[in-house]
Amino acid sequence: MNKTVLVLCTGNSCRSQMAEAILNHDLAGQIRAISAGTRPQPRVAEGAIEALKLANLPVEGLHPKDLDEVMNEAIDLVVTVCDNAREACPIFPRQVKSIHLPLHDPHGEPLESFIRVFDDIRARLVPAVREALELQDAM
């Protein structure tokens, strides 16, 4: 049974959306990643969509979600990617493992910033999730 990872940030429009797509791709078959925000924006940032498309990752279905929409999920790991989300992280109905991995917020910046954050997620977040959940490396 796949583990569920919640990636949490403030706006749920850039970092957490890219992390959701990257984790679902890179750790497919081992986890199911979802994302949410403490104060979600109306839509996913164009830069995040473009960075994902450049990497040939699917963007269908990505949309900002409020934390309340995912509170009833059976979450195995919470990843906060900004300090605001870490401070506002809710108390879950049961004990949930959590890690904090701050990422630069590229909101309002050029596409290159989104690509740098995308690369950072792949380089640091994927291994951190793999380690936190004791997942095997895909061969």
N, C-alpha and C positions, 0 to 999 in steps of 0.2 A: 504494500500500500504506500502510495506516494505521501511524502511529508508536505505540509502546506507552509509556505513562507509568505509573510506579510511584509512588504516594503512600505515604510511609513515616512512621509515628509509633510511639509506644510501645505503646499498648493496642489500636489499630485498632478503636476502638469509637465514636469521635465525629468528630474533624476529618478523618481520612483517609477515613472512610466517606462523609461528606458531600462531600468533594472528589472522590472517585471518581464519585459520582452526578452532581455538577454538571459535571465535565469531560466525562463521557460524553454528557451532554445538550447542553451549550453548544458543544462541539467535535466533535459527532457527524459521522462521515464523514471526519474528519481524524486522530483519535487513538482509541486504546482505553485507557482508564484502569483500573488495578487498584490495590488497596491492600493493605498488610500492616503488621504490627506486630512490633517486636522482642520484646515480651512481650504477645501478644494476650489480650484479655479474653474471657470466655465468650460474650458476645453484644453486639450493637450497642446503644448507649444509646437509650433511648426518646426522649429529647429530639432526637437526631439523626434518628430515624425520623419524628418529628412535624414537625420543620422541613422535611424533604424532602417529606413529604406536603402540607404547607401550600403549598409551591411547585409542587405537582402533578408532582413527579419520582418515578420508579419506585423502590421500595425492595425489590422482589423480588430474592432472590439475594444481598443484602448480608449478609455474615457476616465476623467477624474471622478473619484468616488469619495464620499464622506466616510469617515471611520465607522459610523453607525451601520453602514451597509455591510461591513465585514465582521462585525463584533460576534456574530453567531457562528462564524466559521471555526472549524477545529484547527486552530493555528498551532504549529509546532515551533516556529521561530519568528520573532519580530526583528526586523532590521530597520533601525532609524538611520536616515541619511542626512539629517540636519539637526542642529541643536534644539530648535523650536519643537520639533516632533519628539525628541527624546524627553524634553521637559513636559510635554503635553501627553505623553504616552499613557493610555488608559490602563486601568486595572482590568485584566481579563478574568472571566469566570473561573478559570483554572490557571495554575502556574504555567507561564510560557517563557521559554528561554529567549533571551534577547541579546543582540549585539548592536553596537553603535559604530557606524562607519561614515563619518562626515564626508560629503562630496561637495565640490564647488557647485553653486547654483548658476547655471548658464542663462537663466531667464532674461530675455531682452538683449542677449549678446549675439554675435554673429555665429553662423553655423559651425565654424572652427571650434568654438567653445563647447558646443554640444558634442562634437566629435571627440574632443579631449576628455569630456566627462564619460562618454560612451566607453572609450578605451580604459579609463580609470575603473569603471564598473567591472569591465571584463578582467582587468588585471588584479584588482583587489577584492571586489565583492564576491565574485564567483568562488574563488578559493576560500574566502572566509565562511561562506554559507556551507560549502562542501565540508570544511573542517568542523563547523559548529554542529552540523547534523551527522557527522561521521559517515559521509557518503564515500563510496568507492570512486576512484578515477575511472572515467569511461575509457575503455580500451579501443 
